């Protein structure tokens, strides 16, 4: 979501509270990482909100004693329900007790609505559901007695995490996990905007990796809309997001799967065909692109020196003095905290628009990571006139994302091949 739109809906939208990360995450020194939920605003006005919460795109139904959907049971749900959550006298939902069932239901709605708002802004148009031929709205069911969660055709259905003994852990409701909900909505966005392979001869190896990577990237970009998370990220790293030292500090910041997998050093030679594993080099290359753009903009605005940017982007395993790099970032960051944050948020918005433009023009059939790279290059030409193409090329080259050795793109064509030799 652009900074401009976020400011606009703050005046017209409906307020909720969401934990940026699961409330059970602990600081290294003890105590909750995020002790209080953060106020967020969704684009739906209080006048357009319905009990549930619900709107014209999605609704929460808090089912009683419901079994998970399966191949024999699908939406819509017609059973008994808990009372629908209603807004306060002012039309907002930010008054709910964070330890109540109503808060959990409202969080599920607010998270999905907020992430959809963010990505519709980046795409520049309404994102229709991939299940629109059967359902007008997404059905969301929180807090079923199940140690799992699932997304399906027209629904999201969430239970709880597990205790070490393997039982349901009611202190860890999946419906309050921003990353998980955002990731699952990311799959829906790709189904809607890219589609699925339709050729029986297509094994879809890179498509599967792209799906998982896209879910993670949707969650990462959305999570960077929490000011508390961005503030913690910058306070820990001082803007040094590409060195091993920065990686270690981010590891201390959050147990979030999305945040952790964004900071990875995986190349294509390190992974196989399993979609989650295969997604890592693609996610890393795209996230590296955002960070490189962030740091280049710091240079352009006189906030760091170019030599520091170059030193900090050297490859893992280099002989660079990581402590010296971190100390230099800390010196540059001190007194310029607001400017660093603004540049990171602008880089976040650039990445959101870059991905939306790229995904809008991908074909799912015989999709390769190289085609995604070319899509990103085309998207950057549309957005910046090609300013960031060197950064994109370098980020993907290091991850070993290139045409397959058997690709026709790599075959030379002689005059004889073209029938022009005489």
C-alpha positions as CSV (number, residue, x, y, z in Angstrom):
1,X,0.0,0.0,0.0
2,X,1.4,3.4,-0.9
3,X,2.2,5.8,1.8
4,X,-0.4,8.2,0.2
5,X,-3.2,5.7,0.3
6,X,-2.5,4.6,3.8
7,X,-2.8,8.2,4.9
8,X,-6.1,8.6,3.0
9,X,-7.9,5.6,4.4
10,X,-6.8,6.6,7.9
11,X,-9.6,9.3,7.7
12,X,-12.3,7.1,6.1
13,X,-11.7,3.5,7.0
14,X,-12.5,1.2,10.0
15,X,-10.0,0.7,12.8
16,X,-8.9,-2.7,14.2
17,X,-6.0,-4.0,16.2
18,X,-3.6,-6.7,15.0
19,X,-0.5,-8.2,16.5
20,X,2.3,-7.7,14.0
21,X,3.7,-11.1,14.9
22,X,2.3,-13.9,17.1
23,X,2.0,-12.8,20.7
24,X,3.8,-15.9,22.0
25,X,7.1,-14.8,20.4
26,X,9.6,-13.8,23.1
27,X,12.5,-11.3,23.2
28,X,16.0,-12.7,23.7
29,X,16.1,-11.2,27.2
30,X,12.5,-12.4,28.0
31,X,9.0,-10.9,27.7
32,X,6.8,-10.7,24.6
33,X,8.3,-9.4,21.4
34,X,5.1,-7.5,20.6
35,X,3.2,-7.1,23.9
36,X,0.3,-5.0,22.4
37,X,-1.5,-5.2,19.1
38,X,-1.1,-2.3,16.7
39,X,-4.0,-0.2,15.3
40,X,-4.6,-0.7,11.6
41,X,-7.2,0.8,9.3
42,X,-8.9,-1.1,6.5
43,X,-10.4,0.6,3.5
44,X,-14.0,-0.3,4.3
45,X,-15.9,2.5,6.0
46,X,-17.7,2.0,9.3
47,X,-21.0,2.6,7.5
48,X,-20.2,-0.4,5.1
49,X,-19.1,-2.8,7.8
50,X,-21.4,-5.7,8.8
51,X,-21.4,-7.8,12.0
52,X,-19.1,-10.7,11.7
53,X,-17.0,-8.7,10.9
54,X,-18.0,-8.8,7.2
55,X,-18.2,-6.7,4.1
56,X,-19.0,-7.2,0.4
57,X,-15.8,-9.2,-0.2
58,X,-15.4,-11.4,2.8
59,X,-17.0,-12.5,6.1
60,X,-16.2,-14.2,9.3
61,X,-18.4,-17.0,10.6
62,X,-17.4,-18.3,14.1
63,X,-18.6,-21.8,13.8
64,X,-19.6,-24.0,16.8
65,X,-18.2,-27.6,17.0
66,X,-17.3,-27.6,13.3
67,X,-15.2,-30.3,11.7
68,X,-12.7,-29.2,9.1
69,X,-13.9,-29.0,5.5
70,X,-12.9,-32.0,3.3
71,X,-13.7,-33.5,-0.1
72,X,-17.2,-34.3,1.2
73,X,-18.0,-31.0,2.9
74,X,-17.4,-27.6,1.5
75,X,-18.6,-24.0,1.9
76,X,-21.0,-22.4,2.7
77,X,-21.3,-23.3,6.4
78,X,-24.8,-23.7,7.6
79,X,-24.3,-24.9,11.2
80,X,-24.5,-23.3,14.6
81,X,-22.4,-20.1,15.1
82,X,-21.1,-18.0,18.0
83,X,-22.6,-14.5,18.1
84,X,-21.2,-12.3,15.3
85,X,-18.7,-9.6,16.4
86,X,-20.1,-6.1,16.2
87,X,-18.4,-2.7,16.3
88,X,-18.3,-0.2,19.1
89,X,-20.5,2.8,19.3
90,X,-18.1,4.7,17.0
91,X,-18.3,2.0,14.3
92,X,-14.8,0.7,14.9
93,X,-13.4,-2.6,16.3
94,X,-10.3,-1.3,18.1
95,X,-12.0,-1.6,21.5
96,X,-12.1,-5.4,21.7
97,X,-10.3,-7.2,24.6
98,X,-7.2,-8.7,23.1
99,X,-7.8,-11.9,25.2
100,X,-11.4,-12.4,23.9
101,X,-12.8,-14.7,21.3
102,X,-14.2,-11.7,19.6
103,X,-10.7,-10.2,19.2
104,X,-9.5,-13.4,17.4
105,X,-12.4,-13.3,15.0
106,X,-11.9,-9.6,14.3
107,X,-8.2,-10.1,13.8
108,X,-8.8,-12.7,11.2
109,X,-11.0,-10.4,9.2
110,X,-8.8,-7.3,9.6
111,X,-5.7,-9.2,8.6
112,X,-7.1,-10.5,5.3
113,X,-8.9,-7.2,4.5
114,X,-5.8,-5.2,5.3
115,X,-3.5,-7.4,3.1
116,X,-6.1,-7.3,0.3
117,X,-6.2,-3.5,0.5
118,X,-2.4,-3.3,0.4
119,X,-2.1,-5.5,-2.7
120,X,-5.1,-4.0,-4.6
121,X,-3.3,-0.6,-4.2
122,X,-0.1,-2.0,-5.7
123,X,-2.1,-3.7,-8.6
124,X,-4.1,-0.5,-9.1
125,X,-7.4,-2.4,-9.5
126,X,-9.8,-4.7,-7.6
127,X,-8.5,-8.3,-7.3
128,X,-11.3,-10.7,-8.1
129,X,-11.5,-14.0,-6.3
130,X,-10.4,-17.0,-8.3
131,X,-13.5,-18.7,-6.9
132,X,-15.9,-16.0,-8.1
133,X,-17.8,-18.3,-10.4
134,X,-19.2,-20.1,-7.2
135,X,-18.8,-17.6,-4.3
136,X,-19.1,-13.8,-4.1
137,X,-17.3,-13.6,-0.8
138,X,-14.4,-15.3,1.0
139,X,-15.7,-17.4,4.0
140,X,-13.3,-17.2,7.1
141,X,-13.7,-19.6,10.0
142,X,-11.6,-19.0,13.1
143,X,-10.9,-21.1,16.2
144,X,-12.1,-24.5,15.2
145,X,-10.9,-27.3,17.5
146,X,-8.1,-28.6,15.2
147,X,-4.3,-28.5,15.4
148,X,-4.0,-27.3,11.9
149,X,-5.3,-24.7,9.4
150,X,-6.2,-24.7,5.7
151,X,-7.1,-22.5,2.8
152,X,-9.4,-23.8,0.1
153,X,-11.7,-22.9,-2.7
154,X,-13.7,-20.0,-1.2
155,X,-12.6,-20.4,2.4
156,X,-10.0,-20.0,5.1
157,X,-10.4,-22.2,8.1
158,X,-8.0,-22.0,11.1
159,X,-7.4,-23.9,14.2
160,X,-4.5,-23.8,16.7
161,X,-0.9,-24.8,17.0
162,X,0.3,-27.8,18.8
163,X,1.8,-28.3,22.3
164,X,5.1,-30.3,22.6
165,X,2.9,-33.2,23.7
166,X,1.0,-33.0,20.3
167,X,-2.3,-31.7,21.7
168,X,-4.1,-28.5,20.6
169,X,-2.4,-25.4,22.0
170,X,-5.2,-22.8,22.6
171,X,-2.6,-20.1,23.3
172,X,-1.5,-20.2,19.6
173,X,-4.6,-19.5,17.4
174,X,-3.6,-19.5,13.7
175,X,-6.2,-16.9,13.0
176,X,-4.1,-14.3,14.9
177,X,-0.9,-15.2,12.9
178,X,-0.5,-12.3,10.4
179,X,2.2,-14.1,8.4
180,X,0.1,-17.3,7.9
181,X,-3.0,-15.5,6.9
182,X,-1.1,-13.1,4.5
183,X,0.8,-16.1,3.0
184,X,-2.5,-17.9,2.3
185,X,-4.0,-14.8,0.7
186,X,-0.9,-14.6,-1.4
187,X,-1.8,-17.9,-3.0
188,X,-5.3,-16.6,-3.8
189,X,-3.7,-13.5,-5.4
190,X,-1.5,-15.7,-7.7
191,X,-4.5,-18.0,-8.6
192,X,-6.4,-14.8,-9.5
193,X,-3.8,-12.9,-11.4
194,X,-1.5,-15.6,-12.8
195,X,-3.7,-18.7,-12.9
196,X,-2.6,-22.3,-12.9
197,X,-0.8,-24.5,-15.5
198,X,-3.3,-26.0,-17.9
199,X,-1.0,-28.2,-20.0
200,X,-0.8,-31.8,-19.0
201,X,2.9,-31.9,-20.0
202,X,3.9,-29.2,-17.7
203,X,5.4,-30.5,-14.5
204,X,5.1,-27.0,-12.9
205,X,8.3,-27.2,-10.9
206,X,9.1,-23.5,-11.0
207,X,5.4,-22.6,-10.8
208,X,5.3,-24.4,-7.5
209,X,8.3,-22.6,-6.2
210,X,6.8,-19.3,-7.5
211,X,3.6,-20.0,-5.6
212,X,5.4,-20.4,-2.3
213,X,7.7,-17.5,-2.9
214,X,4.8,-15.3,-3.8
215,X,2.9,-16.2,-0.7
216,X,6.0,-15.3,1.4
217,X,6.6,-12.1,-0.5
218,X,2.9,-11.0,-0.1
219,X,3.3,-11.5,3.7
220,X,6.7,-9.8,3.9
221,X,5.6,-6.7,2.0
222,X,2.4,-6.6,4.1
223,X,4.3,-7.0,7.4
224,X,6.4,-4.0,6.5
225,X,3.3,-1.9,6.9
226,X,3.5,-2.4,10.7
227,X,5.4,0.6,12.0
228,X,6.4,-1.3,15.1
229,X,8.0,-4.1,13.1
230,X,9.8,-1.7,10.8
231,X,11.1,0.3,13.7
232,X,12.4,-2.8,15.4
233,X,14.0,-4.0,12.2
234,X,15.9,-0.8,11.7
235,X,16.8,-0.4,15.4
236,X,18.4,-3.8,15.3
237,X,20.2,-3.5,11.9
238,X,20.7,0.2,11.5
239,X,19.8,-0.3,7.9
240,X,22.5,-2.9,7.4
241,X,20.2,-5.6,5.9
242,X,22.5,-7.6,3.6
243,X,25.5,-8.7,5.6
244,X,25.7,-11.8,7.8
245,X,25.7,-9.5,10.8
246,X,22.4,-8.1,9.6
247,X,21.0,-11.6,9.1
248,X,21.9,-12.6,12.7
249,X,20.2,-9.5,14.0
250,X,17.0,-10.2,12.1
251,X,17.1,-13.7,13.5
252,X,16.9,-12.1,16.9
253,X,14.1,-9.8,15.9
254,X,11.5,-12.4,14.9
255,X,10.7,-16.1,14.6
256,X,8.5,-15.2,11.7
257,X,9.0,-17.8,8.9
258,X,8.6,-15.1,6.3
259,X,11.1,-12.7,7.8
260,X,13.6,-15.5,8.3
261,X,13.4,-17.0,4.8
262,X,13.7,-13.6,3.2
263,X,17.2,-13.4,4.6
264,X,18.7,-16.6,3.1
265,X,21.8,-17.4,1.1
266,X,20.3,-20.2,-1.0
267,X,21.2,-20.5,-4.7
268,X,19.6,-22.8,-7.3
269,X,22.4,-25.3,-6.9
270,X,21.4,-25.6,-3.2
271,X,17.8,-26.6,-3.7
272,X,15.7,-29.3,-5.2
273,X,12.2,-29.5,-6.7
274,X,10.2,-29.4,-3.4
275,X,8.2,-26.1,-3.7
276,X,9.0,-24.6,-0.3
277,X,12.7,-25.4,-0.7
278,X,12.8,-24.2,-4.3
279,X,11.1,-21.0,-3.4
280,X,14.1,-19.8,-1.3
281,X,16.5,-18.5,-4.1
282,X,13.6,-16.7,-5.8
283,X,12.4,-15.1,-2.6
284,X,16.0,-14.2,-1.7
285,X,16.7,-12.6,-5.1
286,X,13.6,-10.5,-4.9
287,X,14.1,-9.4,-1.3
288,X,17.8,-8.6,-2.1
289,X,16.5,-6.4,-4.9
290,X,14.4,-4.4,-2.4
291,X,17.2,-4.0,0.0
292,X,19.7,-3.0,-2.7
293,X,17.2,-0.4,-3.9
294,X,16.8,0.8,-0.3
295,X,20.6,1.2,0.2
296,X,21.1,2.8,-3.2
297,X,18.5,5.4,-2.3
298,X,20.3,6.0,1.0
299,X,23.4,6.8,-1.1
300,X,21.4,9.0,-3.5
301,X,20.1,11.0,-0.6
302,X,23.5,11.4,1.1
303,X,22.6,9.1,4.1
304,X,25.4,6.6,3.5
305,X,28.5,6.6,1.3
306,X,28.6,4.5,-1.8
307,X,31.7,2.7,-0.6
308,X,29.7,1.5,2.5
309,X,26.9,0.2,0.2
310,X,29.4,-1.7,-1.9
311,X,31.1,-3.2,1.2
312,X,27.8,-4.3,2.7
313,X,26.6,-6.0,-0.5
314,X,29.6,-8.2,-0.9
315,X,28.8,-11.9,-1.0
316,X,28.6,-14.1,2.1
317,X,31.9,-15.6,3.0
318,X,33.9,-12.5,1.9
319,X,36.7,-11.1,3.9
320,X,34.9,-7.8,4.6
321,X,35.1,-6.7,8.3
322,X,31.5,-7.2,9.3
323,X,31.9,-5.3,12.6
324,X,33.3,-2.3,10.7
325,X,30.4,-2.3,8.3
326,X,27.9,-2.5,11.2
327,X,29.6,0.3,13.1
328,X,29.6,2.5,9.9
329,X,25.8,1.9,9.4
330,X,25.2,2.7,13.1
331,X,27.0,6.0,12.7
332,X,25.0,6.9,9.6
333,X,21.7,5.8,11.1
334,X,22.1,7.7,14.4
335,X,20.2,11.0,14.0
336,X,18.7,10.0,10.7
337,X,16.3,7.4,11.9
338,X,13.2,9.0,10.3
339,X,15.0,9.3,6.9
340,X,16.1,5.7,6.9
341,X,12.6,4.6,7.7
342,X,11.1,6.7,4.9
343,X,13.6,5.2,2.4
344,X,12.8,1.6,3.5
345,X,9.0,2.3,3.2
346,X,9.6,3.7,-0.3
347,X,11.6,0.6,-1.3
348,X,8.8,-1.5,0.1
349,X,6.3,0.3,-2.1
350,X,8.6,-0.1,-5.1
351,X,8.8,-3.8,-4.5
352,X,5.0,-4.1,-4.2
353,X,4.4,-2.3,-7.5
354,X,7.2,-4.3,-9.2
355,X,5.7,-7.6,-8.1
356,X,2.2,-6.6,-9.0
357,X,3.2,-5.5,-12.5
358,X,5.3,-8.7,-13.0
359,X,2.5,-11.0,-11.8
360,X,0.0,-9.3,-14.0
361,X,1.8,-10.4,-17.1
362,X,3.1,-13.9,-16.3
363,X,1.8,-17.1,-18.0
364,X,1.5,-20.0,-15.6
365,X,2.2,-22.5,-18.4
366,X,5.8,-23.8,-18.5
367,X,6.7,-21.0,-16.2
368,X,10.4,-20.6,-15.3
369,X,12.3,-18.4,-12.9
370,X,14.0,-16.9,-15.8
371,X,10.7,-15.7,-17.2
372,X,10.0,-14.2,-13.8
373,X,13.3,-12.4,-14.0
374,X,12.5,-11.0,-17.4
375,X,9.1,-10.0,-16.1
376,X,10.7,-8.0,-13.3
377,X,13.0,-6.3,-15.8
378,X,10.0,-5.3,-17.9
379,X,8.2,-4.1,-14.8
380,X,11.1,-2.0,-13.7
381,X,11.1,-0.3,-17.1
382,X,7.5,0.6,-16.6
383,X,8.0,1.9,-13.1
384,X,11.4,3.6,-13.1
385,X,12.4,3.6,-16.8
386,X,14.9,0.8,-16.1
387,X,16.8,2.5,-13.3
388,X,17.0,-0.6,-11.1
389,X,17.8,-3.2,-13.8
390,X,21.4,-3.6,-12.8
391,X,20.4,-4.3,-9.3
392,X,17.8,-6.9,-10.4
393,X,20.4,-8.6,-12.8
394,X,23.0,-8.8,-10.0
395,X,20.6,-10.1,-7.4
396,X,19.4,-12.9,-9.7
397,X,22.8,-13.8,-11.1
398,X,24.1,-14.4,-7.6
399,X,21.2,-16.8,-7.0
400,X,22.1,-18.7,-10.2
401,X,18.7,-17.9,-11.8
402,X,19.3,-17.9,-15.5
403,X,18.0,-19.7,-18.6
404,X,18.1,-23.5,-18.5
405,X,21.1,-25.0,-20.2
406,X,18.7,-26.5,-22.8
407,X,16.9,-23.3,-23.5
408,X,16.6,-22.2,-27.1
409,X,17.6,-18.8,-25.8
410,X,21.1,-20.0,-25.4
411,X,21.5,-21.7,-28.8
412,X,23.5,-19.9,-31.4
413,X,22.0,-19.6,-34.9
414,X,24.3,-19.8,-37.8
415,X,23.6,-18.6,-41.3
416,X,23.3,-22.2,-42.3
417,X,20.6,-22.8,-39.6
418,X,18.7,-19.8,-41.0
419,X,19.1,-21.0,-44.6
420,X,21.0,-17.9,-45.5
421,X,24.5,-19.4,-46.2
422,X,25.3,-19.5,-49.9
